[in-house]
Amino acid sequence: MSSIQDAVRNTNNAQSTNGSWVLLNVANGQLVLKGTGNSVTALQSAFGDNECNYALLTLRATLQGIPDQPRNIFLSWKGPSTSAMTKVKGNQKFQEALNLLSPNHGQLEVIKRENFTEHVILEKWGTGTGSHVID
């Protein structure tokens, strides 16, 4: 568990670079560190087609006229080839993943990998945007 905590600490701080992330996978009923990286494109590729993944992504945005503010966004993913049983086990780990990948400034569910871009993430993440699903 300490490697997950170390990865989160490195991703979730004021000096984090835009696009830095930590990715967890649900394997054998446990949350395990799948990887870390430094771009939205790399995270998009890291999501497993037959996995339930949870990620913490740092994006730097202009908020209330103040540029370069780090915002940590919690993401959930269930791959298109994920079995029903794996999805159930993944759902059971949602709260634990949310607790580990914190603090965060919002949550998004990722449905389609091809729409997973920095622009869409920031658009869906904002307050008052309605749906928090990237589909």
Secondary structure, DSSP 8 states (H G I E B T S, - for coil): -HHHHHHHHHHSSTT--TT-EEEEEEETTEEEEEEEES-HHHHHHHS-TT-EEEEEEEEEEEETTEEEEEEEEEEEEE-TT--HHHHHHHHHTHHHHHHHS-S-S-EEEE--GGG--HHHHHHHHSTT-S--EE-
